[in-house]
Amino acid sequence: MTRLSVNINKMATLRNARGGNRPDVTQAALDCERFGAQGITVHPRPDERHIRYADVRAIRPLLHTEFNIEGNPIPSFQALVSEVRPDQVTLVPDGPDALTSNAGWDTVANRAFLTEVCARFKEEGIRTSIFVDPDPRMVEGARLCGADRVELYTAGYAERYPADPQQALAPYLEAARAARDCGLGLNAGHDLDLENLAWFVRNIPWTDEVSIGHALICDAIYLGLEHTVQAYLACLRA
């Protein structure tokens, strides 16, 4: 079954809006694990507007499932990853002023840089995934950079899904096949939710992992965190 990694950034956004430690981000991560999530994702940004570097350090030794740190591999991010040694690092090309991730890497134009970063983390025993648009060329480029996996940026899929699920999926299916054919693992994330998730993994069942944060936390406001995690797991089982 495709694994669910819960991105807890929005828990930190809520905490930071008021100050103090409510909600407790570390406890939220542990609760997501207890409710059945197979991984926890964090995306620290330089301005620490949600997850802070201190959160990453606090969470790491307490987790029993996979820990995935994603972000732009600027020097401070690379140093943090090397320090805490997550199970997986996902390289995302978001600028410091980006509200949220909005594009994948051009793995051809940035091959030298990404190759250097992948080699560093591979030497440290950290699985490396590169965030890419659904383009077979970018997938193949990630392989040439030395990545272990790619994560498909699924915002376009989510946007087009309500009008035509099959058409929305088409470029992702092509990119997913390219990843499988060249021996890369496959992750997916961004705007996946309870409406579109099952269709995605039913048609691309070799997806290793989905990382879901914003939609899941929004659903938890109405359903509760435990029931929401269970609902997303049910989509993956379907």
C-alpha positions as CSV (number, residue, x, y, z in Angstrom):
1,M,0.0,0.0,0.0
2,T,1.1,3.5,-0.7
3,R,2.4,5.1,2.6
4,L,0.9,8.2,4.1
5,S,3.3,10.9,5.4
6,V,1.5,13.7,7.2
7,N,3.0,17.1,6.8
8,I,2.6,18.9,10.1
9,N,3.6,22.4,8.9
10,K,0.1,23.8,9.4
11,M,0.1,22.7,13.0
12,A,3.1,24.9,13.4
13,T,1.4,27.8,11.5
14,L,-1.4,27.7,14.0
15,R,1.0,27.6,17.0
16,N,3.1,30.5,15.7
17,A,0.0,32.7,15.1
18,R,-0.6,32.9,18.8
19,G,2.8,32.2,20.4
20,G,3.3,29.6,23.1
21,N,3.0,25.9,22.4
22,R,-0.6,25.3,21.4
23,P,-0.9,23.1,19.5
24,D,2.1,21.1,20.5
25,V,3.7,20.3,17.2
26,T,5.8,17.4,18.5
27,Q,2.8,15.8,20.1
28,A,0.8,16.3,16.9
29,A,3.5,14.3,15.0
30,L,3.4,11.5,17.6
31,D,-0.4,11.4,17.5
32,C,-0.4,11.2,13.7
33,E,1.9,8.2,14.1
34,R,-0.4,6.7,16.7
35,F,-3.4,7.1,14.5
36,G,-1.7,5.1,11.7
37,A,0.4,7.5,9.6
38,Q,3.5,5.8,8.2
39,G,5.6,8.9,8.2
40,I,5.9,12.6,9.2
41,T,7.0,15.4,6.9
42,V,8.2,18.8,7.8
43,H,9.2,21.7,5.5
44,P,11.3,24.2,7.4
45,R,11.8,27.5,5.6
46,P,14.4,30.2,6.3
47,D,12.0,32.6,8.0
48,E,10.6,29.8,10.2
49,R,7.0,30.9,9.6
50,H,5.8,27.5,10.5
51,I,8.1,24.6,11.3
52,R,11.2,25.8,13.0
53,Y,14.7,24.3,12.9
54,A,14.3,23.6,16.7
55,D,11.1,21.6,15.9
56,V,13.0,19.4,13.5
57,R,15.6,18.7,16.2
58,A,13.0,18.0,18.8
59,I,10.8,15.7,16.7
60,R,13.6,13.5,15.2
61,P,14.5,11.4,18.2
62,L,10.9,10.7,19.1
63,L,9.5,9.3,15.9
64,H,9.1,5.6,15.2
65,T,8.0,5.9,11.6
66,E,9.7,7.6,8.6
67,F,10.9,11.2,8.9
68,N,10.9,13.2,5.7
69,I,12.4,16.7,5.7
70,E,11.7,18.8,2.6
71,G,13.0,22.1,1.5
72,N,15.3,24.2,-0.7
73,P,18.8,22.9,-0.1
74,I,20.4,26.1,0.9
75,P,23.5,25.8,3.1
76,S,21.5,26.0,6.4
77,F,19.0,23.4,5.2
78,Q,21.7,21.0,4.2
79,A,23.4,21.4,7.5
80,L,20.2,20.7,9.4
81,V,19.5,17.6,7.4
82,S,23.1,16.3,7.9
83,E,22.7,17.0,11.7
84,V,19.4,15.2,12.3
85,R,19.7,12.4,9.6
86,P,16.1,11.9,8.5
87,D,15.1,8.8,6.7
88,Q,14.4,10.9,3.6
89,V,15.2,14.4,2.3
90,T,13.1,15.9,-0.4
91,L,14.7,18.7,-2.4
92,V,12.2,21.5,-3.4
93,P,13.2,24.6,-5.4
94,D,11.0,27.1,-3.5
95,G,12.3,30.6,-3.0
96,P,12.4,32.3,0.4
97,D,9.4,34.4,-0.5
98,A,7.3,31.5,-1.8
99,L,4.0,31.1,0.0
100,T,4.0,27.4,-0.9
101,S,5.9,25.1,-3.3
102,N,4.8,26.0,-6.8
103,A,7.1,24.2,-9.2
104,G,9.4,21.3,-9.5
105,W,13.1,21.3,-10.3
106,D,14.5,21.7,-13.8
107,T,16.8,18.7,-13.2
108,V,18.6,19.3,-16.5
109,A,19.6,22.9,-15.9
110,N,20.4,22.3,-12.3
111,R,22.1,18.9,-12.8
112,A,25.5,19.8,-11.4
113,F,24.1,21.3,-8.2
114,L,21.6,18.6,-7.6
115,T,24.2,15.9,-8.2
116,E,26.4,17.4,-5.6
117,V,23.6,17.6,-3.0
118,C,22.4,14.0,-3.7
119,A,25.9,12.7,-3.4
120,R,26.3,14.4,0.0
121,F,23.1,12.9,1.4
122,K,23.7,9.5,-0.1
123,E,27.1,9.4,1.6
124,E,25.3,10.1,4.9
125,G,22.8,7.3,4.3
126,I,19.8,9.5,3.7
127,R,17.4,8.6,0.9
128,T,17.0,11.5,-1.5
129,S,13.9,12.5,-3.5
130,I,13.7,15.4,-6.0
131,F,10.5,17.4,-6.4
132,V,9.6,17.5,-10.1
133,D,6.8,18.5,-12.4
134,P,5.1,15.6,-14.3
135,D,7.6,15.6,-17.1
136,P,9.5,12.4,-18.1
137,R,12.6,14.5,-19.0
138,M,12.7,15.9,-15.5
139,V,12.3,12.4,-14.0
140,E,15.2,11.1,-16.1
141,G,17.2,14.1,-15.1
142,A,16.6,13.3,-11.4
143,R,18.0,9.8,-12.0
144,L,21.1,11.3,-13.6
145,C,21.5,13.5,-10.6
146,G,21.7,10.4,-8.4
147,A,18.3,10.7,-6.7
148,D,16.7,7.6,-5.2
149,R,13.1,8.9,-5.8
150,V,11.1,11.7,-7.4
151,E,8.1,13.4,-5.9
152,L,5.6,14.5,-8.4
153,Y,4.2,18.0,-7.9
154,T,0.5,17.2,-8.0
155,A,-1.1,20.7,-7.9
156,G,-2.0,20.5,-11.6
157,Y,-3.6,17.1,-11.1
158,A,-5.7,18.4,-8.2
159,E,-6.8,21.5,-10.1
160,R,-8.0,19.6,-13.2
161,Y,-9.4,16.6,-11.4
162,P,-13.0,17.9,-10.8
163,A,-13.5,18.5,-14.5
164,D,-11.9,15.4,-16.0
165,P,-10.1,12.9,-13.7
166,Q,-8.6,10.9,-16.5
167,Q,-7.2,13.9,-18.3
168,A,-5.9,15.3,-15.1
169,L,-4.0,12.1,-14.4
170,A,-2.5,11.6,-17.9
171,P,0.8,13.5,-17.5
172,Y,1.3,12.0,-14.1
173,L,0.8,8.5,-15.3
174,E,3.4,9.1,-18.0
175,A,5.9,10.6,-15.6
176,A,5.2,7.8,-13.1
177,R,5.9,5.2,-15.7
178,A,9.2,7.0,-16.6
179,A,10.2,6.8,-12.9
180,R,9.4,3.1,-12.8
181,D,11.2,2.4,-16.0
182,C,14.4,4.1,-14.9
183,G,14.4,2.5,-11.4
184,L,13.4,5.5,-9.3
185,G,11.0,5.3,-6.4
186,L,7.9,7.4,-6.6
187,N,6.4,9.9,-4.2
188,A,3.6,12.5,-4.8
189,G,2.3,15.5,-3.0
190,H,0.6,18.9,-3.1
191,D,-3.1,19.5,-2.9
192,L,-4.0,15.8,-2.7
193,D,-7.1,15.4,-0.6
194,L,-10.0,13.0,0.2
195,E,-11.7,13.7,-3.2
196,N,-8.7,13.1,-5.5
197,L,-6.3,10.8,-3.7
198,A,-7.9,7.4,-4.3
199,W,-8.1,7.9,-8.0
200,F,-4.4,8.8,-8.2
201,V,-3.1,5.8,-6.3
202,R,-5.6,3.4,-7.9
203,N,-4.2,4.3,-11.3
204,I,-0.6,4.7,-10.2
205,P,-0.4,1.9,-7.6
206,W,3.4,1.8,-7.5
207,T,3.4,5.2,-5.8
208,D,5.6,4.6,-2.7
209,E,4.4,7.5,-0.6
210,V,2.1,10.6,-0.6
211,S,2.9,13.6,1.6
212,I,-0.3,15.5,2.6
213,G,-0.5,18.5,4.9
214,H,-2.8,21.4,4.2
215,A,-5.9,19.5,3.1
216,L,-5.5,16.9,5.9
217,I,-5.2,19.5,8.6
218,C,-8.2,21.4,7.2
219,D,-10.2,18.2,7.2
220,A,-9.1,17.6,10.8
221,I,-10.9,20.8,11.9
222,Y,-14.2,19.1,11.1
223,L,-13.5,15.4,11.5
224,G,-10.8,15.4,14.2
225,L,-7.2,14.4,13.6
226,E,-7.6,10.6,14.3
227,H,-10.6,10.2,12.0
228,T,-8.9,12.3,9.3
229,V,-5.8,10.2,9.3
230,Q,-7.9,7.1,9.1
231,A,-10.0,8.6,6.2
232,Y,-6.8,9.2,4.2
233,L,-5.5,5.8,4.9
234,A,-8.8,4.4,3.7
235,C,-8.3,6.2,0.4
236,L,-4.9,4.6,0.0
237,R,-6.4,1.1,0.7
238,A,-9.1,1.6,-1.8
